[in-house]
């Protein structure tokens, strides 16, 4: 009788363990493999400043869901599945992943520690840990501030990070970030495109609004450096956060007669700004959107958006990744069929069951190719480290993070007609930007492009732009009166005194 009870308990325990294993296997956040790639994605994002007076667990799933980030998260999963199905890349080696929902820039350290630990221990400069841990690289994170918070943990042991979104110029400093590379262009490259647009339309009197964090402030500083010794004047600049009083911002812009507004901010900050512009009836402006929100799917369709003026933007060229849509359709169907009892065993949850496959496919595609190329860069580095060129990988070799880092620096492969390489700073030596505008149908439309490196080229088709309000006729305050009177000498005099006028305004503002 006692033996029967023991056998029954063992049977029940076996059933429970099987259920647990099935649940973990079904998790979107983890997949086992011979080698693991960590992923950092802000599927949820903390928008409000939360006051805490004691340590407590931070639950990301209780925060606002970011659909575009979830799309990027799914793209990493797709990339690894595609590589595992390849017969040419890592033919007899499988990749897995462990992905974290990095919803806060400063409160996700327990999850990050789990990526770089081995059996819950972290031992910097410990050779044995390098050999026993299957984690070889981390892809991410998205924000510059979040990356600055956690990057030192990876830099201390030359553990490679390949970011798809952190654009602050500080990461180009290899003395501070020796194992950091990125597939997104640094802020200075986006600012260069902004400068080209301003010069194309002779817009000289501008404002620069930015999120008040490392990314935004770096963008502002880069813009100020870029317009030195040019005819362009920064009349007004302001950092935006949750406490910003937009009525005061717009009043300042109005008093300075600024009609061109550059906005360097992530989508959640841009949403608050544009919604405030509609609310306060801000009209006839030209808005220049940075690459973090120029392809926003909802804002161009908002009621009253046409009244605020014309929105131009810098964006990644729209690129189709073959097979991704089918992957989303099958993946979402699979996870929506899961039993709720399995969901509780997953390491993390996304609370995304309300979103269909179509929602994800049609979400903002910004930074998708940077995710795709980051994963493939790691796979190609591992392929080389394991000497897979003969058609089979040498499984007697144990690849460790610093080996992958060495091969990442040598990256040179073609992906969707792009040659993926990194320069001496770990910045992408490939890519281009599209110039877009928000048309009257509520869609983003490409009207030009800017290419980098070997043949830098800027092209914009003015005839495609449907101007709202004054549009391309916007002039600078210093030249407006003279132009209207038709006096050429006054125009020349105004231009000669332009730098004095600009600097006097900046002294008052700073």
C-alpha positions in Angstrom: 0.0 0.0 0.0 2.8 2.4 0.9 4.6 1.6 -2.3 1.5 2.3 -4.3 1.2 5.8 -2.7 4.9 6.5 -3.4 4.4 5.4 -7.1 1.3 7.6 -7.4 3.1 10.6 -6.0 6.0 10.0 -8.4 3.6 9.7 -11.2 1.9 13.0 -10.3 5.3 14.7 -9.9 6.3 13.5 -13.3 3.1 14.9 -14.8 3.7 18.2 -13.1 7.3 18.4 -14.3 6.2 17.6 -17.8 3.6 20.4 -17.7 6.2 22.8 -16.4 8.6 21.8 -19.2 6.0 22.2 -21.8 5.0 25.6 -20.5 8.6 26.9 -20.4 9.2 25.5 -23.9 6.1 27.4 -25.1 7.3 30.7 -23.7 8.0 33.4 -26.2 10.8 34.6 -24.0 13.0 31.5 -24.0 14.3 28.9 -26.4 17.1 26.4 -25.6 20.0 25.9 -28.0 23.6 25.0 -28.2 24.4 28.7 -27.7 22.1 31.5 -26.4 21.7 35.1 -27.4 20.2 37.4 -24.9 17.6 39.9 -26.0 16.6 43.3 -24.4 13.3 44.7 -25.6 11.0 47.3 -23.9 7.8 45.4 -24.7 6.3 47.5 -21.9 7.6 50.9 -21.0 7.4 52.9 -17.7 6.0 56.3 -18.8 5.3 57.7 -15.3 7.8 58.4 -12.6 7.0 56.0 -9.8 7.9 57.0 -6.3 9.2 54.0 -4.2 10.4 54.1 -0.6 11.4 50.5 -0.4 12.8 47.7 -2.6 10.1 45.8 -4.4 9.5 43.6 -7.5 8.8 45.6 -10.6 6.1 44.1 -12.8 6.6 45.1 -16.5 3.3 43.6 -17.6 1.4 46.2 -15.6 3.0 49.0 -17.6 1.8 50.4 -21.0 2.3 47.9 -23.9 4.5 49.1 -26.9 3.3 47.4 -30.0 6.3 48.5 -32.1 8.7 47.0 -29.5 6.8 43.8 -29.5 7.2 43.6 -33.3 11.0 44.0 -32.8 10.9 41.3 -30.1 9.1 39.0 -32.5 11.7 39.8 -35.2 14.5 38.5 -33.0 12.6 35.3 -32.5 12.0 35.0 -36.2 15.7 35.7 -37.1 16.9 32.9 -34.8 14.3 30.4 -36.2 15.3 31.3 -39.7 19.0 30.8 -38.8 18.2 27.4 -37.2 16.4 26.3 -40.4 19.4 27.3 -42.6 21.6 24.7 -44.0 24.4 27.1 -44.7 24.7 29.3 -41.5 25.6 27.2 -38.4 24.6 24.0 -40.1 24.9 21.6 -37.2 24.6 24.1 -34.3 21.3 25.5 -32.9 20.8 29.0 -31.5 18.5 29.7 -28.6 17.5 32.9 -26.8 16.6 34.4 -23.5 14.7 37.7 -23.9 13.9 40.2 -21.2 11.2 42.8 -21.2 13.4 45.7 -20.2 10.5 48.1 -19.4 12.4 50.4 -17.1 15.7 52.2 -17.7 16.8 51.6 -14.2 14.8 48.9 -12.5 15.5 45.7 -14.4 18.9 44.6 -12.9 17.7 41.2 -11.6 16.8 40.1 -15.1 20.0 41.5 -16.6 22.0 39.7 -14.0 20.3 36.4 -15.0 21.7 36.8 -18.6 25.3 37.0 -17.5 25.2 34.5 -14.6 26.0 30.9 -14.6 23.9 28.9 -12.1 22.9 32.2 -10.5 26.5 33.2 -9.9 28.4 36.1 -11.5 32.1 35.9 -11.5 33.9 38.5 -13.6 37.1 37.4 -15.3 36.3 33.8 -14.4 37.4 31.5 -17.3 35.4 28.5 -16.1 32.2 30.5 -16.2 32.9 31.6 -19.7 33.1 28.0 -20.8 30.1 26.7 -18.9 27.6 29.5 -19.8 25.9 29.1 -23.1 25.2 32.9 -23.4 27.5 34.5 -25.9 26.0 37.9 -26.8 23.2 40.3 -25.9 21.1 42.1 -28.6 19.8 45.4 -27.2 18.8 47.4 -25.6 16.6 50.1 -27.3 17.0 53.3 -25.3 20.3 55.0 -24.7 19.6 55.6 -21.0 18.6 52.0 -20.5 21.8 50.9 -22.3 24.0 53.3 -20.2 22.6 51.7 -17.0 23.4 48.2 -17.9 26.3 48.3 -20.4 29.1 48.5 -17.7 28.0 45.0 -16.5 28.8 43.6 -19.9 31.8 45.7 -20.6 33.7 44.5 -17.5 34.2 41.0 -19.1 34.3 42.0 -22.8 30.8 40.5 -23.2 29.5 41.7 -26.5 26.4 43.9 -26.8 24.9 44.6 -30.2 22.3 47.4 -29.9 19.6 48.0 -32.4 18.4 51.3 -30.9 20.9 53.1 -28.6 22.0 56.0 -30.7 23.8 58.3 -28.2 27.3 59.3 -29.4 28.9 58.1 -26.1 28.8 54.5 -27.2 31.3 55.2 -30.0 33.9 55.7 -27.3 35.7 52.3 -27.2 37.7 53.2 -24.2 34.5 53.2 -22.2 32.5 50.6 -24.2 35.0 48.2 -25.7 32.6 45.4 -26.4 29.7 47.5 -27.6 28.6 47.5 -31.3 25.4 48.7 -32.9 23.4 48.3 -36.0 21.6 51.7 -35.6 23.2 54.9 -36.8 24.4 57.2 -34.1 22.6 60.5 -33.5 25.1 62.6 -35.5 24.1 60.7 -38.7 20.4 61.6 -38.2 21.3 65.2 -37.4 23.3 65.4 -40.7 20.1 64.5 -42.5 18.1 67.1 -40.6 20.7 69.7 -41.6 20.3 68.7 -45.3 16.5 69.1 -45.0 16.9 72.6 -43.5 19.2 73.7 -46.2 17.1 72.2 -48.9 14.2 74.5 -48.0 16.3 77.4 -46.6 14.8 77.1 -43.1 17.1 79.0 -40.8 15.1 79.9 -37.7 14.3 76.6 -35.9 13.4 75.0 -32.5 14.7 71.7 -31.2 12.5 69.7 -28.8 13.8 66.5 -27.3 13.1 63.9 -24.7 15.0 64.9 -21.5 17.2 61.9 -21.3 20.6 60.8 -22.6 19.4 60.2 -26.2 17.6 63.5 -26.4 20.3 65.7 -24.9 22.9 64.0 -27.0 20.8 64.8 -30.1 20.5 68.4 -29.1 24.2 68.8 -28.4 25.0 67.1 -31.7 22.6 69.5 -33.5 24.3 72.6 -31.9 27.7 71.4 -32.9 26.5 70.6 -36.5 25.0 74.1 -37.1 28.1 76.0 -35.9 29.4 78.2 -38.8 26.2 77.7 -40.7 23.3 80.1 -41.5 21.0 78.1 -39.2 20.0 79.4 -35.8 18.6 77.4 -32.9 16.0 79.9 -31.6 14.6 77.6 -28.9 15.3 74.2 -27.3 13.5 72.3 -24.6 13.7 69.0 -22.9 10.4 67.1 -22.6 9.3 64.8 -19.8 6.2 63.7 -18.0 6.0 67.0 -16.2 6.3 69.3 -19.3 3.7 72.1 -19.5 3.1 72.1 -23.3 1.1 75.3 -23.2 4.2 77.1 -22.0 6.4 75.5 -24.6 4.1 76.5 -27.5 3.7 80.0 -26.1 7.5 80.4 -26.2 7.7 79.1 -29.7 4.9 81.5 -30.8 6.6 84.5 -29.1 9.9 83.7 -31.0 8.0 83.3 -34.3 9.5 79.8 -34.8 7.8 77.8 -37.6 10.1 74.8 -37.9 10.1 72.4 -35.0 12.6 69.5 -34.9 11.5 66.7 -32.5 14.1 64.2 -31.3 12.1 61.8 -29.1 10.8 58.2 -28.8 7.3 57.5 -29.9 5.7 57.9 -26.4 7.1 61.4 -26.0 6.2 62.4 -29.5 2.6 61.2 -28.9 2.3 63.5 -25.9 3.8 66.5 -27.9 1.6 66.1 -31.0 -1.6 65.5 -29.0 -0.8 68.7 -27.1 -0.2 70.6 -30.4 -3.7 69.5 -31.6 -5.3 70.3 -28.2 -3.8 73.9 -28.1 -4.5 74.5 -31.8 -0.9 74.9 -32.9 -1.1 75.5 -36.7 0.9 76.0 -39.8 4.2 74.6 -38.5 6.7 72.3 -40.1 7.6 69.4 -37.9 10.8 67.4 -38.6 10.5 63.9 -36.9 13.5 61.9 -35.8 13.8 58.2 -36.8 12.3 57.0 -33.5 8.7 58.3 -34.4 8.6 59.3 -38.0 6.9 56.0 -39.0 4.3 56.2 -36.3 1.1 54.4 -37.4 -1.6 56.2 -35.3 -0.5 59.9 -35.1 -0.9 60.6 -38.8 -4.5 59.5 -38.6 -5.5 61.6 -35.5 -8.4 64.0 -35.9 -7.0 67.5 -36.3 -3.5 66.4 -37.3 -3.7 68.3 -40.6 -4.1 71.6 -38.7 -0.7 71.4 -37.0 1.1 71.8 -40.3 3.4 69.5 -42.4 5.3 66.6 -40.8 8.5 65.5 -42.5 10.7 62.8 -41.0 13.9 60.7 -41.2 13.2 57.0 -41.2 14.7 53.6 -42.1 13.8 52.7 -45.7 10.8 50.4 -45.7 12.1 46.9 -46.1 10.3 43.6 -46.5 11.8 40.7 -44.5 10.7 37.6 -46.4 8.9 35.1 -44.2 8.3 37.4 -41.2 4.6 37.9 -41.8 4.0 34.1 -42.1 6.0 33.6 -38.9 3.9 36.1 -37.0 0.6 34.6 -38.2 1.6 31.1 -37.1 3.3 32.2 -33.9 0.4 34.3 -32.7 -2.1 31.5 -33.5 0.0 29.1 -31.5 0.3 31.2 -28.4 -3.3 32.3 -28.4 -4.3 28.6 -28.2 -2.3 28.1 -25.0 -4.1 27.1 -21.9 -4.1 29.8 -19.2 -2.6 27.4 -16.7 0.5 27.2 -18.9 0.9 31.0 -19.0 1.6 31.3 -15.3 4.7 29.1 -15.6 6.3 31.4 -18.2 9.2 33.5 -16.9 7.5 36.7 -18.3 4.2 37.7 -19.8 3.4 40.3 -22.4 -0.4 40.7 -21.9 -0.6 41.0 -25.7 -3.6 38.6 -26.4 -5.7 41.6 -27.5 -3.4 42.2 -30.5 -3.9 40.1 -33.7 -1.2 39.0 -36.1 -2.4 41.8 -38.5 -1.8 44.4 -35.7 1.8 43.2 -35.3 2.5 43.0 -39.0 1.1 46.5 -39.6 2.9 48.1 -36.5 5.6 50.7 -36.8 8.5 48.9 -38.5 11.2 51.2 -37.2 14.5 49.6 -36.1 13.5 46.2 -37.6 16.4 45.8 -39.9 18.8 46.8 -37.1 17.4 43.9 -35.0 17.5 41.5 -37.9 21.1 42.4 -38.8 22.2 42.4 -35.2 21.1 38.7 -34.8 22.7 37.8 -38.1 25.9 39.5 -37.2 26.1 37.3 -34.0 25.3 34.2 -36.0 28.0 34.9 -38.6 30.5 35.6 -35.8 29.7 32.3 -34.2 29.9 30.6 -37.6 33.4 31.8 -38.1 34.5 31.1 -34.5 33.3 27.4 -34.8 35.1 27.1 -38.2 31.9 26.2 -40.0 33.1 27.1 -43.5 33.6 23.4 -44.4 29.9 22.8 -44.2 30.0 21.5 -40.6 30.9 23.3 -37.4 33.7 22.1 -35.2 31.8 21.1 -32.1 35.0 20.5 -30.2 35.5 24.2 -30.1 33.8 26.0 -27.3 32.9 29.5 -28.4 33.0 32.1 -25.6 31.9 35.8 -25.6 35.3 37.4 -26.3 35.8 35.1 -29.3 32.4 36.2 -30.7 33.4 39.9 -30.1 36.6 39.4 -32.1 34.6 38.0 -35.0 31.9 40.7 -34.8 34.5 43.4 -35.4 35.4 41.6 -38.7 31.8 41.3 -39.9 31.4 41.4 -43.6 28.3 39.7 -45.0 25.4 40.5 -47.2 21.8 40.6 -45.8 18.9 41.7 -47.9 21.3 43.4 -50.3 23.0 45.3 -47.5 26.7 44.6 -46.7 26.9 44.5 -43.0 30.1 45.9 -41.5 31.2 48.0 -38.5 33.6 50.8 -38.4 36.4 51.3 -35.8 33.8 52.7 -33.3 31.5 49.8 -33.6 29.0 51.9 -35.5 27.3 50.5 -38.7 29.3 51.0 -41.9 26.1 50.4 -44.0 22.6 51.7 -44.4 20.7 54.7 -45.5 17.7 56.9 -44.5 14.5 57.7 -46.2 12.9 61.1 -46.1 9.2 60.8 -45.4 6.2 63.0 -45.0 2.7 62.3 -43.5 0.2 62.6 -46.4 -3.4 63.6 -46.2 -4.5 60.0 -46.2 -2.8 59.5 -42.8 0.1 57.4 -44.3 3.9 58.0 -44.4 5.2 58.4 -47.9 8.8 58.4 -49.0 9.9 61.5 -50.8 13.7 61.2 -50.7 16.7 59.4 -49.3 20.2 59.9 -47.9 23.0 57.4 -48.3 26.1 57.1 -46.2 29.8 56.2 -46.6 31.2 55.4 -50.0 28.9 57.7 -51.9 27.0 60.2 -49.7 24.0 61.4 -51.5 20.9 63.4 -50.6 17.8 63.5 -52.8 14.4 64.9 -52.1 11.4 65.2 -54.5 9.6 68.4 -53.5 6.7 67.8 -55.8 5.6 64.8 -53.8 5.1 66.8 -50.6 1.6 68.0 -49.9 2.1 71.1 -47.8 -0.3 72.1 -45.0 -0.3 75.9 -44.4 2.7 77.9 -45.4 4.9 74.9 -45.9 8.0 75.6 -48.0 7.3 79.3 -47.9 8.4 79.6 -44.3 11.2 82.2 -43.9 13.4 83.3 -41.1 12.4 86.4 -39.0 15.6 88.1 -39.9 15.0 87.9 -43.7 11.2 88.0 -43.8 10.6 91.7 -43.7 13.4 92.4 -46.2 12.1 89.8 -48.6 8.6 91.2 -48.5 9.8 94.7 -49.2 11.9 93.4 -52.1 15.0 95.2 -50.9 18.0 93.0 -51.8 20.4 95.1 -49.7 18.3 94.6 -46.6 18.4 90.9 -47.2 22.2 90.8 -47.5 22.5 93.0 -44.4 20.2 90.6 -42.4 22.2 87.6 -43.4 25.5 89.3 -42.4 24.1 90.0 -39.0 22.5 86.6 -38.7 25.0 85.0 -36.3 24.8 88.0 -33.9 21.0 87.8 -33.8 21.1 84.0 -33.2 23.8 84.1 -30.5 21.9 86.8 -28.6 18.8 84.7 -28.5 20.7 81.7 -27.3 22.4 83.6 -24.5 18.9 84.7 -23.3 17.6 81.1 -23.4 20.6 79.4 -21.8 
